[in-house]
Amino acid sequence: MSIFLEIRQFSPNTCKVLFVQWLTSIGYFSVIPFLVVYLVRHQHLSAEFATLQLSLFLVGQYGATFVGGLMTDRISANFTMKCGLTLQITTYLIFLVAEPVHWIICCLSLSIGISKGLFTPAAKALVAKVSVGSNKVLLFSFRSTVNNIGVAIGSSIGGFFMDADSASFFLTAAASQLIALALLFTLKIQPSETTLLNTEGHSGSVGTKQTLIYLSKKPVFLATCILYIAFSFLYMQLESSFPIFASQQWGAMAVSALFIVNAAVVILLQVIVNVWLNKWLSHWWTIGAGFLAFTLCFSGMGIATELWIFVFIIACYTLGEVTIDPTIDAITSEHVPDSLLGTAYGVLGIAGLIGGVVGNSFAGHFLGVNVANPQGLWTLCGIIAVISLVMALLFSQQKGLTDQSEKKIS
């Protein structure tokens, strides 16, 4: 069956959830990339205070991710997504009219992060639950592609309003999210026994402690968490060391080229590459192929003396990014019961936080030593990529990590 035919056979609810994801991404990225610029240009606040808001946003996001996962499992994914969107819409509208009082701005920045933390694990869990029987690698690859198209559109909207010296991007973002929220109320989902487990002989409502114990006893989930930490460490370089290095070497144009190439590869190749790899390889070998792409990327960074070489290396890097992330989501969806998917994605979010924070810290250290040629950082990232590649191949040989019969719900 062709990729496009499989996508056309997605259920109406699957398409609706993916459309909600697209609208949410448009609204979210109409705001976040330009929030610092808005606070400095429109509200006349200091650059130091403006950049602090991004830190508050991250604290709110990752602090709420686990809560969002628990709400998804205890109440419902649909309800949790509605809470996240309602909070985000309200925050955008308050931002539009709020006075530039420091504590108000800080609370609003924290609120945006919390809203995303609630929304993300619930959205992943919901699209998995309404897509029973679908190719999960194709599903999550297509979801990521849809999300990145929204990123491109949202960033263009935010950039347009910034150039026009207008704060109306908050209103546009709120309108996009409001449509997404309305669509969630039209979802008709059959109730499922999302609080019962049969895999360990338990029955009845499962508390947070039992949920975490259950997940900790699943080797496949622990393996994905370990690899996700490594992935997040390497992925953080796209947002930290790569732009700084490119700007230092070739100027602002190189930073634009970096993200244009990254977005183009994601949108054009993610679905095709992932479906093809998972057709011939196991999930673990597919993840290994992604870390191989990362290894080649960081091995070549030392010779990136020309912009075209750097752009080619970024394309290689992006192949690793688009291969690993959706495959880890797919493995989680296939091996964790639907009743625990929200919590599982919440825990993965915490694993991503650990890897991202550590990756950003190391990037800051090595760039501080030599911003023009942080060879030590590239070497460290290459070593982590190789170790992760070997781990993924070792995981593929373990029987307990390849059995997909664990996902049962009573």
Secondary structure, DSSP 8 states (H G I E B T S, - for coil): --HHHHHHTS-HHHHHHHHHHHHHHHHHHHHGGGHHHHHHHTS---HHHHHHHHHHHHHHHHHHHHHHHHHHHHT-HHHHHHHHHHHHHHHHHHHHH----HHHHHHHHHHHHHHHHHHHHHHHHHHHHTTTTS-HHHHHHHHHHHHHHHHHHHHHHHHHHHHTT--THHHHHHHHHHHHHHHHTT-------TT---TTS--S---HHHHHHHHHT-HHHHHHHHHHHHHHHHHHHHHTHHHHHHHHHH-HHHHHHHHHHHHHHHHHHHHHHHHHHHHHS-HHHHHHHHHHHHHHHHHHGGG--SHHHHHHHHHHHHHHHHHHHHHHHHHHHHHS-GGGHHHHHHHHHHHHHHHHHHHHHHHHHHHHH-TT--HHHHHHHHHHHHHHHHHHHHHTT-GGGT--------
